[in-house]
Structures are given as structure tokens and as C-alpha cells.
Amino acid sequence: MKTCPKCGFTDWPYWRNRGNWGHWEEICNEDDFKKISPDLSWKIIGGKTTTIDKFYAYRLIIRKRGNLVVRKALDEYKLNGWTHGNESEKVNKKGNTN
């Protein structure tokens, strides 16, 4: 878990480092993400879209062993997109994806 030294906010324990796939990306199970952010979870259904909030970009990875939600800091996402998969997908000026 991560805790902000300035405000004391503690992030949900469901998020974990993605490992060698991307040092800037974190993952959690789709079911846990639905508990954390029910308002965002319906936006990434199908796994082909990216949605953003004030701090992160999110996308769904569909797997046989259970779906994962990937999140990446918004500034890093705007610079580099996703590590794997939709490399060409970037946020445009309106906040939507190409």
C-alpha cells in the first residue's frame, strides 16, 4: 500500500506492481476494481477503451484466468501510452482516446 506523506491518503491494497511488464503500471483484479470504483468500471467493459480520472488512466485486460484492470499515472500515460497492447493509444486534448 502507498501512503501520501503530505495528506496521509492510503491507496487501496488491491493495487499491485505489474512487475517486468511496466514499472509505471499497477494492476488489480476486475472484481476488486468494481468494489473500488463502480463508476469507472462500467466505462472499461470490453477491454478496448481507456478511461481516465484526475490522476490515472485505466484499461481492462481480458484473460481466461480472470480479467485485470491496469492503471497508470495520467502524466506518464499522456507521454508514453500503454506499455503493451494499444501502444498507439494516447489521450487527446479533450481527454478521450484515439
C-alpha positions in Angstrom: 0.0 0.0 0.0 1.1 3.5 -0.7 0.5 6.4 1.7 0.9 10.1 0.7 3.4 11.8 3.1 1.6 15.1 2.6 -2.1 14.4 3.1 -1.9 10.9 4.6 -4.2 9.3 1.9 -3.6 5.5 1.8 -4.3 3.8 -1.5 -6.4 0.6 -1.7 -4.4 -2.6 -1.0 -5.9 -4.2 -4.2 -3.4 -2.4 -6.4 0.0 -4.1 -7.0 3.0 -3.5 -9.2 2.8 -5.0 -12.7 6.4 -6.3 -12.4 8.5 -6.5 -15.5 5.7 -5.5 -17.8 5.7 -1.9 -16.8 7.3 -0.1 -13.9 4.7 2.7 -14.1 1.7 0.4 -14.3 -0.3 -1.2 -11.5 -2.9 -4.0 -11.7 -5.8 -5.3 -9.7 -8.5 -7.9 -10.3 -11.6 -6.7 -12.2 -13.9 -7.7 -9.3 -11.8 -5.7 -6.8 -11.9 -2.7 -9.2 -15.7 -2.9 -9.3 -15.7 -2.5 -5.5 -13.2 0.4 -5.5 -14.6 2.4 -8.4 -18.1 1.2 -9.6 -18.5 4.5 -11.6 -15.4 3.8 -13.7 -15.7 0.0 -14.0 -18.6 0.2 -16.5 -16.6 2.5 -18.8 -13.9 0.0 -19.5 -16.1 -3.0 -20.2 -14.9 -4.9 -23.3 -11.2 -4.0 -22.8 -10.8 -1.8 -25.9 -11.2 1.6 -24.3 -9.2 3.6 -21.8 -10.9 5.8 -19.3 -9.3 8.5 -17.1 -9.9 10.3 -13.8 -8.0 13.1 -12.2 -4.9 11.1 -11.5 -4.9 7.8 -13.5 -5.7 6.2 -16.9 -7.4 2.7 -16.7 -7.9 -0.1 -19.1 -9.2 -3.7 -18.9 -7.1 -6.8 -19.9 -9.3 -9.8 -20.7 -7.8 -13.1 -19.7 -9.0 -16.7 -19.3 -7.7 -16.8 -15.7 -9.6 -13.6 -14.7 -9.6 -10.1 -16.0 -7.2 -7.4 -14.8 -7.5 -3.7 -14.6 -4.3 -1.8 -15.3 -3.8 1.8 -14.1 -1.1 4.2 -15.0 -0.4 7.7 -13.7 -2.1 10.2 -16.1 1.1 12.2 -16.8 3.0 9.1 -17.7 0.2 7.8 -19.8 0.0 11.1 -21.8 3.7 10.8 -22.6 4.0 7.1 -23.4 0.6 5.4 -23.7 0.4 1.8 -22.5 3.5 -0.5 -22.2 1.8 -3.4 -24.1 -1.2 -3.7 -26.2 -2.5 -0.4 -27.5 0.8 1.4 -27.8 -0.6 3.8 -30.3 -3.4 4.8 -28.0 -2.8 8.2 -26.4 -5.1 10.8 -24.8 -6.0 13.7 -27.0 -6.6 17.2 -25.8 -10.3 16.5 -24.9 -9.3 13.6 -22.6 -10.6 10.9 -24.9 -8.5 8.2 -26.5 -7.7 8.0 -30.2 
